[in-house]
Amino acid sequence: VTGSLGGAHPAAVAWFLLFVAATLGITWWAARRTRSAEHFYTAGRSVTGLQNGLALAGDYMSAASFLGIAGLVALSGFDGLIYSIGFLVGWPVVMFLVAEPLRNLGRYTFADVVAYRLRQVPVRIAAAFGTLAVVTFYLIAQMVGAGNLIKLLFGIRYETAIVAVGVVMMAYVLFGGMLATTWVQIVKAALLIGGAFVLGFGAMVIVGPDGIRAIDKGGNMAAPLLAEAVGGTGFLGFIAAVAFATILAVVAGLTLSGAAALSHDVWVNVVRGGEAPEREQLVVARAATLLGGVASVALGIVFKGENVAYMVGLAFAIAASANFPALVLSIFWKPFTTRGAQASMIVGTVSALLLIFLSPTIQEGVLGRASAPFPLRNPGLVTIPLAFVVGMAVSLLWPEREAAERFAEVQRRVHLGPETDES
Amino acid sequence: MSEKQRALEALARAQWRLALGLTAAMMAIYFGFTLLVAWAKPLLARQLVPGLSLGILLGALVIVSAWALIWVYVRWANSHYDATVASLREPRS
């Protein structure tokens, strides 16, 4: 049962446009409230805990789970389920070990936390470098998902679809900022909770693995295909629109992180020495957004045919290699130094990127070679321990007294929050 | 001052113990499941009812256990941790 795929579906397209118009309405509403850099990044701190929780849930019901995991479960059954459990199990551990310390430190970006007791500028440059690599790969995953979706729905070429998607996304981020992102996530999380596995196993039974592969060999279109088989083209449009809104919102959030890394960490703190007018920060953030959008369109075309959940796994591997060792060492390991942080972040990012390039995904899949020099499709197993070892070795070779002296202060804050300092 | 300091340090230690304990529990559950997948495939493949194998049930239970552990932490943080920090922060006068 593959339906009339490949051509445009009027009912589906109508639903789709309605949904996208609604989210753009939210964006417009949010744009009128985005007046300062703080509004742009953090929605003016007006988001409550529950709203934020729903938005985070929405983030993770991204193209990865909704399209990618459903596709993996549909194509590989139980193996797809195992893959998805791995994603989920990370959350409680982050909650127990990292979330509380970060909340208590009361800092704003990843670089703020790592740089807390180290020298600001060198740490920020290295952190921005890692953040941009992560954001780019995560963006590629969303672009591949969105490109397939638009191709399926409108019956246009994948490459054309990717460019169209890129343009809509950039418009959305540039005008909506964080408030729009958060609200779209909230709406979408409410719509999606509980869907991916059911849709995945359902698609395997009703549509069949061959039908799914025929549309996209990465399996990303399992959920929309099931929707069509069950509820006709109207339902296909609805599911496609939800998926697209998902991708839009995730991309918006990501692009904001990238823009924040460039304008907050690099431009303000490094280029301008800590002070820059708000208007200028917004200009830099928006220029960074444009740059990221163009890069992700180009890379989205390169990675055509990959599974979205797997692509997200690559982004996670880079993040885990670039950020995680530096974050953990700066909060929990007293001898950590500025040079150690720089070395750990740069080695983590570069080694992860290099091993991805040498992996079968690029060497065999993109370049068409017979074999790949590095056998693993995900580099994390090698690069995360490597970044830890490098960070610790460099710290021990070149000690930094001030960083060690401020460790007690970090410890107190990590457990008890900032306000207890005066007591 | 010193009594308050001691109370704060005890609280910090309690927070750390709980966080490490819950992390260890999560790791044990997840890697236990992964080891079963690696070495006890026939066991996991047993059908409990037609269409539901032991493997799928245990996979779902791993997810449920993650929620349960988070619930334990959140309950402790909301009822005990935040309240104690707040009470220790009260002005001394």
Boltz contact constraints between the chains, C-beta under 6 A:
constraints:
  - contact:
      token1: [A, 78]
      token2: [B, 55]
      max_distance: 6.0
  - contact:
      token1: [A, 81]
      token2: [B, 59]
      max_distance: 6.0
  - contact:
      token1: [A, 85]
      token2: [B, 59]
      max_distance: 6.0
  - contact:
      token1: [A, 85]
      token2: [B, 62]
      max_distance: 6.0
  - contact:
      token1: [A, 88]
      token2: [B, 63]
      max_distance: 6.0
  - contact:
      token1: [A, 88]
      token2: [B, 66]
      max_distance: 6.0
  - contact:
      token1: [A, 89]
      token2: [B, 30]
      max_distance: 6.0
  - contact:
      token1: [A, 92]
      token2: [B, 26]
      max_distance: 6.0
  - contact:
      token1: [A, 92]
      token2: [B, 66]
      max_distance: 6.0
  - contact:
      token1: [A, 92]
      token2: [B, 69]
      max_distance: 6.0
  - contact:
      token1: [A, 92]
      token2: [B, 70]
      max_distance: 6.0
  - contact:
      token1: [A, 93]
      token2: [B, 23]
      max_distance: 6.0
  - contact:
      token1: [A, 93]
      token2: [B, 26]
      max_distance: 6.0
  - contact:
      token1: [A, 95]
      token2: [B, 70]
      max_distance: 6.0
  - contact:
      token1: [A, 96]
      token2: [B, 19]
      max_distance: 6.0
  - contact:
      token1: [A, 96]
      token2: [B, 22]
      max_distance: 6.0
  - contact:
      token1: [A, 96]
      token2: [B, 23]
      max_distance: 6.0
  - contact:
      token1: [A, 97]
      token2: [B, 19]
      max_distance: 6.0
  - contact:
      token1: [A, 97]
      token2: [B, 23]
      max_distance: 6.0
  - contact:
      token1: [A, 415]
      token2: [B, 12]
      max_distance: 6.0
  - contact:
      token1: [A, 415]
      token2: [B, 15]
      max_distance: 6.0
  - contact:
      token1: [A, 416]
      token2: [B, 8]
      max_distance: 6.0
  - contact:
      token1: [A, 416]
      token2: [B, 85]
      max_distance: 6.0
  - contact:
      token1: [A, 419]
      token2: [B, 89]
      max_distance: 6.0
